[in-house]
Amino acid sequence: MALLEVKDLRVHFDTDDGVVKAVDGVNFSLDPGQTLGIVGESGSGKSVTNLAIMGLARGGRISGEVLFEGRDLLKMHTTELRDIRGKKIAMIFQDPLSSLHPYYKVGSQIAEMILAHEKVSKSEARDRAINLLRLVGIPRPERRVDDFPHQFSGGMRQRAMIAMALALDPAVLIADEPTTALDVTVQAQVLDLIERLQEEFGTAIICITHDLGVVADMADDVLVMYAGRPVEVADRRTTYYNPHMPYTWGLLQSLPSVGAEHTGEKLRPIKGLPPSLINLPPGCPFNPRCPYVFELCTREVPPLAPADPARPEHLSACHLPLEDKERIWQQEVAPTR
């Protein structure tokens, strides 16, 4: 049995303009020690999916199942869910400056997390906060434990958030854009830190990002989302070397290549904008932006299914025949990456 299993998860928000289908049929499973990368543009439903798992998608109509250790989180009472949130499933939010309370010391906030779930003294909780700050590589933790969030740099705040998330040794860690607004060097340090701590604690990780480059080294499997729906699911190697979905091709082509500044090669962004989640286009939601669209794409929503019977674990939502997908990838997309 999977540690975490999400089945047909839907999160809809009622607005004056209509129903926003922020998440519309997401399925995945996560095993202990596994890393799942969830990738897509802003507004694709990545963060809302994981807020729903945490019981934090306030105001939304949620349906489906989120099974953690065989129990459905969506059917739990608030008190039960509070016992799991933070202790067994923890989350690193994408903006540590707004996630950490500005009026409380960083060490006090980590200690509060420990005190909320375990019967320990305040001095013990403080000592553990210091050890956690040391574990995530913050220098002089005995002194920095009494600093406020604004006294930390962006990278150090993100490390403090990781320390808080790991305070109770959770089984699942959700990292929501963990490297947003960090420079490239600090990004690499934070990702290396998450990987090292995963190896040490055996934590299962969900890494949410808009950048396929972020999950290039750390993800075992990749779930690509577009307009609230999964459009491709595959292991990491397949996602990078043999994807089947034109949207995934676009994300890969948007990555800067090594040496591009010397060759003069330009980025190839995906043309157009993501659709409104209130008024999705008929057929495939990606069809207005897809360079390979044909008539069927504008009429029918493609199912998320294996394109190649020989690889049933590789799922994609695209009407293109397998031969066309492989030809386009080999002749038009892969050579330009």
Secondary structure as the mmCIF struct_conf table of DSSP 4:
data_model
#
loop_
_struct_conf.conf_type_id
_struct_conf.id
_struct_conf.beg_label_comp_id
_struct_conf.beg_label_asym_id
_struct_conf.beg_label_seq_id
_struct_conf.end_label_comp_id
_struct_conf.end_label_asym_id
_struct_conf.end_label_seq_id
BEND BEND1 LEU A 3 LEU A 3
STRN STRN1 LEU A 4 THR A 15
TURN_TY1_P TURN_TY1_P1 ASP A 16 ASP A 17
STRN STRN2 GLY A 18 LEU A 30
TURN_TY1_P TURN_TY1_P2 PRO A 32 GLY A 33
STRN STRN3 THR A 35 VAL A 39
TURN_TY1_P TURN_TY1_P3 SER A 42 GLY A 43
BEND BEND2 SER A 44 GLY A 45
HELX_RH_AL_P HELX_RH_AL_P1 LYS A 46 ILE A 53
TURN_TY1_P TURN_TY1_P4 MET A 54 GLY A 55
TURN_TY1_P TURN_TY1_P5 ARG A 58 GLY A 59
STRN STRN4 ARG A 61 PHE A 68
TURN_TY1_P TURN_TY1_P6 GLU A 69 GLY A 70
STRN STRN5 ARG A 71 ASP A 72
HELX_RH_3T_P HELX_RH_3T_P1 LEU A 73 LYS A 75
BEND BEND3 MET A 76 MET A 76
HELX_RH_AL_P HELX_RH_AL_P2 THR A 78 ILE A 84
STRN STRN6 ARG A 85 ARG A 85
TURN_TY1_P TURN_TY1_P7 GLY A 86 LYS A 88
STRN STRN7 ILE A 89 ILE A 92
BEND BEND4 GLN A 94 GLN A 94
HELX_RH_AL_P HELX_RH_AL_P3 PRO A 96 SER A 99
BEND BEND5 LEU A 100 LEU A 100
TURN_TY1_P TURN_TY1_P8 PRO A 102 TYR A 103
BEND BEND6 TYR A 104 TYR A 104
HELX_RH_AL_P HELX_RH_AL_P4 VAL A 106 HIS A 117
BEND BEND7 GLU A 118 GLU A 118
HELX_RH_AL_P HELX_RH_AL_P5 LYS A 122 LEU A 135
TURN_TY1_P TURN_TY1_P9 VAL A 136 GLY A 137
BEND BEND8 PRO A 139 ARG A 140
HELX_RH_AL_P HELX_RH_AL_P6 PRO A 141 ARG A 144
TURN_TY1_P TURN_TY1_P10 VAL A 145 ASP A 146
HELX_RH_3T_P HELX_RH_3T_P2 PRO A 149 GLN A 151
BEND BEND9 PHE A 152 PHE A 152
HELX_RH_AL_P HELX_RH_AL_P7 GLY A 154 ALA A 165
TURN_TY1_P TURN_TY1_P11 LEU A 166 LEU A 168
BEND BEND10 ALA A 171 ALA A 171
STRN STRN8 VAL A 172 ASP A 176
BEND BEND11 GLU A 177 GLU A 177
TURN_TY1_P TURN_TY1_P12 PRO A 178 ALA A 181
HELX_RH_AL_P HELX_RH_AL_P8 VAL A 184 PHE A 201
STRN STRN9 ALA A 204 THR A 209
BEND BEND12 HIS A 210 HIS A 210
TURN_TY1_P TURN_TY1_P13 LEU A 212 MET A 218
BEND BEND13 ASP A 220 ASP A 220
STRN STRN10 ASP A 221 TYR A 226
TURN_TY1_P TURN_TY1_P14 ALA A 227 GLY A 228
STRN STRN11 ARG A 229 ASP A 235
HELX_RH_AL_P HELX_RH_AL_P9 ARG A 236 TYR A 241
BEND BEND14 ASN A 242 ASN A 242
HELX_RH_AL_P HELX_RH_AL_P10 PRO A 246 GLN A 253
TURN_TY1_P TURN_TY1_P15 SER A 254 SER A 254
BEND BEND15 LEU A 255 LEU A 255
HELX_LH_PP_P HELX_LH_PP_P1 PRO A 256 SER A 257
TURN_TY1_P TURN_TY1_P16 VAL A 258 GLY A 259
HELX_RH_AL_P HELX_RH_AL_P11 ALA A 260 THR A 263
TURN_TY1_P TURN_TY1_P17 GLY A 264 GLY A 264
HELX_LH_PP_P HELX_LH_PP_P2 GLU A 265 LEU A 267
HELX_LH_PP_P HELX_LH_PP_P3 PRO A 269 ILE A 270
BEND BEND16 LYS A 271 GLY A 272
HELX_LH_PP_P HELX_LH_PP_P4 PRO A 274 SER A 276
BEND BEND17 LEU A 277 ASN A 279
HELX_LH_PP_P HELX_LH_PP_P5 LEU A 280 PRO A 281
BEND BEND18 PRO A 282 CYS A 284
TURN_TY1_P TURN_TY1_P18 PRO A 285 ARG A 289
TURN_TY1_P TURN_TY1_P19 PRO A 291 TYR A 292
HELX_RH_3T_P HELX_RH_3T_P3 GLU A 295 THR A 298
TURN_TY1_P TURN_TY1_P20 ARG A 299 ARG A 299
BEND BEND19 GLU A 300 GLU A 300
HELX_LH_PP_P HELX_LH_PP_P6 VAL A 301 PRO A 303
STRN STRN12 ALA A 305 PRO A 306
BEND BEND20 ALA A 307 ASP A 308
TURN_TY1_P TURN_TY1_P21 PRO A 309 ALA A 310
TURN_TY1_P TURN_TY1_P22 PRO A 312 GLU A 313
STRN STRN13 LEU A 315 SER A 316
BEND BEND21 LEU A 320 LEU A 320
HELX_RH_AL_P HELX_RH_AL_P12 LEU A 322 ILE A 328
HELX_RH_PI_P HELX_RH_PI_P1 TRP A 329 VAL A 333
HELX_RH_3T_P HELX_RH_3T_P4 ALA A 334 THR A 336
#
